Amino acid sequence: MNTISACTIDVRQIAPFKRHGLIFAQLDALPAGEALQLINDHDPRPLRDQIDLQWPGQYGFSYLESGPSLWRLEIRKAASPVKARAGSCCSGGCCG
């Protein structure tokens, strides 16, 4: 597993009402294939659920540390989908 992250957000240092907005903005700006590391004082499961609802299948999650007092989570943006090749009617070029 690659644990090198594009950025790290320690949400323990951020006011609770600002956390999710900051995290969502960082995720949205994250280049495809890159990751951010989230540090928290509790399991960020509700955040994971929100991310899965807002961006289904676009982010992978890996727990690097699982409490009880410190949680570190790597959130990796999926690689860009394959783009259609020039002269092809679909992304895979496998049309009948």
MOZIGI-V579845 format. One line per field, one symbol per residue. phi: phi as a letter, one per 20 degrees, with the letter a starting at -180 (. if undefined). psi: psi as a letter, one per 40 degrees, with the letter a starting at -180 (. if undefined). burial: b if it has 9 or more other C-alpha atoms within 8 Angstrom, else e. A space follows every 10 residues. Layout:
BEGIN
phi = ???
psi = ???
burial = ???
END
This chain:
BEGIN
phi = .ededfbcde ffedggfdff ffffffffef fgneccdddb ebfeggfgff ffffcgmecd cceebcmedc ccceddfffg ffefegndeb femdff
psi = hhehidihhg edeihdeedd ddddddddeh iheiiihhhi eihfdddddd ddddgheeii hhhdhgadeh hhhhhhhiii ihihiheiei deffi.
burial = eeeebbebbb beeeeeeebe eebbeebeeb eebbbbbbbb bbeeeeebee bbeeeeeebb bebeebbeeb bbbbbbbbee eeebbeebeb bbbeee
END
